[in-house]
């Protein structure tokens, strides 16, 4: 008797496109985090946008970063480098970060 194998051919395109929203269930915690943070008034909580210089990238949205850190706290991910990795491999994180992939090393000015 053989092993059970998957039917997916990874490099084959599908005719039925899907969205990230379809992949996240209605009772998933990321929907709660997303709704909670979107309701917050960031200025009242003293969150500030970083000033921009004439060179370099624009700052990240504080709401997006708060969502990422709350997700990490909920899932026991304390390392900022692991959180950065989650933005490239975890569909839940891609959903609420809207595929934003912040470079943690750049956030802390580490080169």
ChimeraX commands (.cxc) that place a marker at each C-alpha (Angstrom):
marker #1 position 0.00,0.00,0.00 radius 0.5
marker #1 position 1.42,3.40,-1.02 radius 0.5
marker #1 position 1.54,6.64,0.87 radius 0.5
marker #1 position -1.16,9.24,0.55 radius 0.5
marker #1 position 0.17,12.14,-1.49 radius 0.5
marker #1 position -1.14,15.58,-2.33 radius 0.5
marker #1 position -2.86,16.32,-5.60 radius 0.5
marker #1 position -1.38,19.79,-6.02 radius 0.5
marker #1 position 1.09,20.52,-8.78 radius 0.5
marker #1 position 2.85,23.51,-7.25 radius 0.5
marker #1 position 3.93,25.31,-10.38 radius 0.5
marker #1 position 0.62,24.90,-12.18 radius 0.5
marker #1 position -1.75,27.86,-12.41 radius 0.5
marker #1 position -5.33,27.32,-11.34 radius 0.5
marker #1 position -8.44,28.50,-13.12 radius 0.5
marker #1 position -10.18,29.32,-9.87 radius 0.5
marker #1 position -8.47,32.35,-8.36 radius 0.5
marker #1 position -8.82,32.88,-4.64 radius 0.5
marker #1 position -8.32,35.83,-2.36 radius 0.5
marker #1 position -6.62,35.98,1.02 radius 0.5
marker #1 position -9.99,36.88,2.51 radius 0.5
marker #1 position -11.40,33.49,1.46 radius 0.5
marker #1 position -8.54,31.70,3.21 radius 0.5
marker #1 position -9.13,33.34,6.60 radius 0.5
marker #1 position -12.12,31.95,8.49 radius 0.5
marker #1 position -14.68,34.32,9.98 radius 0.5
marker #1 position -13.77,33.34,13.57 radius 0.5
marker #1 position -10.00,33.66,13.14 radius 0.5
marker #1 position -8.14,35.74,15.74 radius 0.5
marker #1 position -6.51,37.88,13.04 radius 0.5
marker #1 position -9.91,39.31,12.19 radius 0.5
marker #1 position -10.35,40.31,15.84 radius 0.5
marker #1 position -6.90,41.91,15.98 radius 0.5
marker #1 position -7.54,43.74,12.71 radius 0.5
marker #1 position -10.94,45.10,13.83 radius 0.5
marker #1 position -9.64,46.06,17.28 radius 0.5
marker #1 position -6.63,48.01,16.02 radius 0.5
marker #1 position -8.64,49.71,13.26 radius 0.5
marker #1 position -11.00,51.13,15.92 radius 0.5
marker #1 position -8.16,52.65,17.97 radius 0.5
marker #1 position -7.36,56.34,17.80 radius 0.5
marker #1 position -3.60,56.19,17.52 radius 0.5
marker #1 position -2.98,59.88,18.26 radius 0.5
marker #1 position -4.90,59.61,21.54 radius 0.5
marker #1 position -2.65,56.69,22.50 radius 0.5
marker #1 position 0.44,58.80,21.69 radius 0.5
marker #1 position 1.44,56.73,18.67 radius 0.5
marker #1 position 3.22,59.01,16.26 radius 0.5
marker #1 position 4.35,58.69,12.71 radius 0.5
marker #1 position 8.08,58.95,12.37 radius 0.5
marker #1 position 9.34,61.94,10.47 radius 0.5
marker #1 position 10.68,61.33,7.02 radius 0.5
marker #1 position 14.03,62.43,5.76 radius 0.5
marker #1 position 14.80,63.45,2.22 radius 0.5
marker #1 position 16.18,59.98,1.49 radius 0.5
marker #1 position 15.02,56.54,2.39 radius 0.5
marker #1 position 11.68,54.81,2.69 radius 0.5
marker #1 position 8.50,56.22,4.17 radius 0.5
marker #1 position 7.69,55.11,7.74 radius 0.5
marker #1 position 5.43,52.15,8.41 radius 0.5
marker #1 position 1.86,52.72,9.53 radius 0.5
marker #1 position 1.72,52.39,13.34 radius 0.5
marker #1 position -1.57,50.48,13.09 radius 0.5
marker #1 position 0.01,47.86,10.85 radius 0.5
marker #1 position 2.96,47.47,13.19 radius 0.5
marker #1 position 0.69,47.21,16.24 radius 0.5
marker #1 position -1.30,44.47,14.50 radius 0.5
marker #1 position 1.92,42.58,13.85 radius 0.5
marker #1 position 3.12,42.88,17.47 radius 0.5
marker #1 position -0.29,41.89,18.90 radius 0.5
marker #1 position -0.34,38.85,16.62 radius 0.5
marker #1 position 3.14,37.94,17.83 radius 0.5
marker #1 position 2.15,38.37,21.47 radius 0.5
marker #1 position -0.95,36.20,21.00 radius 0.5
marker #1 position 1.04,33.44,19.27 radius 0.5
marker #1 position 4.08,33.54,21.53 radius 0.5
marker #1 position 6.39,35.07,18.94 radius 0.5
marker #1 position 8.59,37.51,20.84 radius 0.5
marker #1 position 11.42,37.96,18.35 radius 0.5
marker #1 position 11.10,40.81,15.86 radius 0.5
marker #1 position 13.10,38.76,13.36 radius 0.5
marker #1 position 10.63,35.90,13.65 radius 0.5
marker #1 position 7.78,38.36,13.17 radius 0.5
marker #1 position 9.50,39.63,10.04 radius 0.5
marker #1 position 9.71,36.04,8.79 radius 0.5
marker #1 position 5.98,35.55,9.45 radius 0.5
marker #1 position 5.17,38.39,7.04 radius 0.5
marker #1 position 6.63,36.37,4.17 radius 0.5
marker #1 position 5.30,32.90,4.98 radius 0.5
marker #1 position 2.11,33.12,7.06 radius 0.5
marker #1 position -1.14,33.75,5.18 radius 0.5
marker #1 position -2.87,35.13,8.28 radius 0.5
marker #1 position -0.16,37.75,8.73 radius 0.5
marker #1 position -0.14,38.57,5.01 radius 0.5
marker #1 position -3.90,39.15,5.25 radius 0.5
marker #1 position -3.90,41.76,8.01 radius 0.5
marker #1 position -0.59,43.33,6.99 radius 0.5
marker #1 position -1.95,43.63,3.43 radius 0.5
marker #1 position 1.25,41.95,2.21 radius 0.5
marker #1 position 3.39,44.67,3.79 radius 0.5
marker #1 position 6.74,43.10,4.66 radius 0.5
marker #1 position 8.66,45.40,7.00 radius 0.5
marker #1 position 12.36,44.77,7.38 radius 0.5
marker #1 position 12.97,44.64,11.11 radius 0.5
marker #1 position 16.68,45.23,10.65 radius 0.5
marker #1 position 15.88,48.50,8.88 radius 0.5
marker #1 position 13.39,49.47,11.60 radius 0.5
marker #1 position 16.08,49.33,14.26 radius 0.5
marker #1 position 18.81,50.81,11.99 radius 0.5
marker #1 position 20.85,47.59,12.08 radius 0.5
marker #1 position 22.96,46.98,9.00 radius 0.5
marker link #1:1,2 radius 0.2
marker link #1:2,3 radius 0.2
marker link #1:3,4 radius 0.2
marker link #1:4,5 radius 0.2
marker link #1:5,6 radius 0.2
marker link #1:6,7 radius 0.2
marker link #1:7,8 radius 0.2
marker link #1:8,9 radius 0.2
marker link #1:9,10 radius 0.2
marker link #1:10,11 radius 0.2
marker link #1:11,12 radius 0.2
marker link #1:12,13 radius 0.2
marker link #1:13,14 radius 0.2
marker link #1:14,15 radius 0.2
marker link #1:15,16 radius 0.2
marker link #1:16,17 radius 0.2
marker link #1:17,18 radius 0.2
marker link #1:18,19 radius 0.2
marker link #1:19,20 radius 0.2
marker link #1:20,21 radius 0.2
marker link #1:21,22 radius 0.2
marker link #1:22,23 radius 0.2
marker link #1:23,24 radius 0.2
marker link #1:24,25 radius 0.2
marker link #1:25,26 radius 0.2
marker link #1:26,27 radius 0.2
marker link #1:27,28 radius 0.2
marker link #1:28,29 radius 0.2
marker link #1:29,30 radius 0.2
marker link #1:30,31 radius 0.2
marker link #1:31,32 radius 0.2
marker link #1:32,33 radius 0.2
marker link #1:33,34 radius 0.2
marker link #1:34,35 radius 0.2
marker link #1:35,36 radius 0.2
marker link #1:36,37 radius 0.2
marker link #1:37,38 radius 0.2
marker link #1:38,39 radius 0.2
marker link #1:39,40 radius 0.2
marker link #1:40,41 radius 0.2
marker link #1:41,42 radius 0.2
marker link #1:42,43 radius 0.2
marker link #1:43,44 radius 0.2
marker link #1:44,45 radius 0.2
marker link #1:45,46 radius 0.2
marker link #1:46,47 radius 0.2
marker link #1:47,48 radius 0.2
marker link #1:48,49 radius 0.2
marker link #1:49,50 radius 0.2
marker link #1:50,51 radius 0.2
marker link #1:51,52 radius 0.2
marker link #1:52,53 radius 0.2
marker link #1:53,54 radius 0.2
marker link #1:54,55 radius 0.2
marker link #1:55,56 radius 0.2
marker link #1:56,57 radius 0.2
marker link #1:57,58 radius 0.2
marker link #1:58,59 radius 0.2
marker link #1:59,60 radius 0.2
marker link #1:60,61 radius 0.2
marker link #1:61,62 radius 0.2
marker link #1:62,63 radius 0.2
marker link #1:63,64 radius 0.2
marker link #1:64,65 radius 0.2
marker link #1:65,66 radius 0.2
marker link #1:66,67 radius 0.2
marker link #1:67,68 radius 0.2
marker link #1:68,69 radius 0.2
marker link #1:69,70 radius 0.2
marker link #1:70,71 radius 0.2
marker link #1:71,72 radius 0.2
marker link #1:72,73 radius 0.2
marker link #1:73,74 radius 0.2
marker link #1:74,75 radius 0.2
marker link #1:75,76 radius 0.2
marker link #1:76,77 radius 0.2
marker link #1:77,78 radius 0.2
marker link #1:78,79 radius 0.2
marker link #1:79,80 radius 0.2
marker link #1:80,81 radius 0.2
marker link #1:81,82 radius 0.2
marker link #1:82,83 radius 0.2
marker link #1:83,84 radius 0.2
marker link #1:84,85 radius 0.2
marker link #1:85,86 radius 0.2
marker link #1:86,87 radius 0.2
marker link #1:87,88 radius 0.2
marker link #1:88,89 radius 0.2
marker link #1:89,90 radius 0.2
marker link #1:90,91 radius 0.2
marker link #1:91,92 radius 0.2
marker link #1:92,93 radius 0.2
marker link #1:93,94 radius 0.2
marker link #1:94,95 radius 0.2
marker link #1:95,96 radius 0.2
marker link #1:96,97 radius 0.2
marker link #1:97,98 radius 0.2
marker link #1:98,99 radius 0.2
marker link #1:99,100 radius 0.2
marker link #1:100,101 radius 0.2
marker link #1:101,102 radius 0.2
marker link #1:102,103 radius 0.2
marker link #1:103,104 radius 0.2
marker link #1:104,105 radius 0.2
marker link #1:105,106 radius 0.2
marker link #1:106,107 radius 0.2
marker link #1:107,108 radius 0.2
marker link #1:108,109 radius 0.2
marker link #1:109,110 radius 0.2
marker link #1:110,111 radius 0.2
view
